[in-house]
């Protein structure tokens, strides 16, 4: 699938990629040699390098050539989780702590009204 060239990688002849796969290939095609299995998996399905190697030893992903990509994807996941929490608590678009506190106050007010009825 990937063939090493002087300044990066190119696709072997006859390989066809989807638009998303091509975008991922374009991201890694100039990265250093030695991480081809990680690059292939990223291109094919968008998966990030494993934090452990084949023998079960922990890998230092901060020195991995894909570290900026891993960091970007982790930040996207965190932002997505924060957005889900904000939606669930009704605090979207507000300072999270203040929005959550306001939502709790609103719920307490509704409970008080229900108890008073």
Buried (B, 14 or more C-beta within 10 A) or exposed (E): BBEEEEEEBEBEEEEEBEEEBEEBBEBBBEBEEEBBEBBBBBBBEEEBBEEEEEEEEEEEBEEBBBEEBBEEBEEEEEEEEEEEBBEEBBBBEBEEEEBBBBBEEEEEEEEEEEEEE
